[in-house]
Amino acid sequence: MLVLPTSVKKTAAGILSKRGSILINAFLALVLAKQDLIPQLLSPTRFTQDIQTKSIHSHNDYWRKVPLLTALAVGCTSTEADLWLIDGTLFVGHTRKSLTSARTFQSLYLDPIMEIINMQNPNSTYVQTDQAANGVFDTEPHQTLQLLVDYKTNGTLLHPAVIAALAPFRDRGLLTTYSSATNTTTWGPLTVIGTGHTPLPLVLAQEPRDVFYDTPLGLVDQASYGPEVAPLASGSFKDLVGGPILSLAVFESLEKKVMTQVQAAHDKGFKVRYWDTPAWPIFQRDRVWQLLLNAGVDFLNADDVDAAAAF
């Protein structure tokens, strides 16, 4: 039986419905009294509850005051870490001068992601042993989190280090994986995609594959592979499309160009992301975002994730 503190009972007295359920009345009383929630009422997977997932990519995510969690809090389903392999450690940062001993791939991304997945998959007598693991979002447990890893140092050396760092996820079956033996992709809570200096030959050589490739959007017609290698195609909006958008005629012209590029990528099974979109003036940014959404782009690349989430 749940026992409410006396102060909570007094605060809620007179406004709670006698016909209401004990659970609802108890919760309402706690809210009204601004008290902590009763432990027995809390969902074990509450860490990301009430978060609506959105097809937003958190660009340069590591610049945020709280990397990863800021993006997840607004529902971003894609995030990004720039990786530098130095003396056997994977550091995260935009340039070498921004690196510190505390800002590693392990500390900023892998450890927090694993901790969230653990919270979303509590040990319980109600869970069937053959159930697939939940992802990071409580509202959409089957939604994968896309993690772009931008290789900043020599990809030939860095790629094996990334594969090794992902071993705890691999051992638990938490990574999206492609098997050439069965020609099937099994989606997991975490999908890792290499960009930047990621070497395509090493991506192709991994079997089964759980580190994928970000294919150049402007070269999708030359790609001899599909989403089993590259689930994503990315390109510079500035280089591939142009701008600025100063009139309706320009908007419609650029929209047609983007639609053509997006359709070419989709025809090969690639999802699409444009980077290097304008951040300012705000009206230009918003026009480009609207254009991209109209054209069917799969991920809205955003530096201001709060603005993108509210768009």
Disulfide bonds with the S-S distance in Angstrom:
none
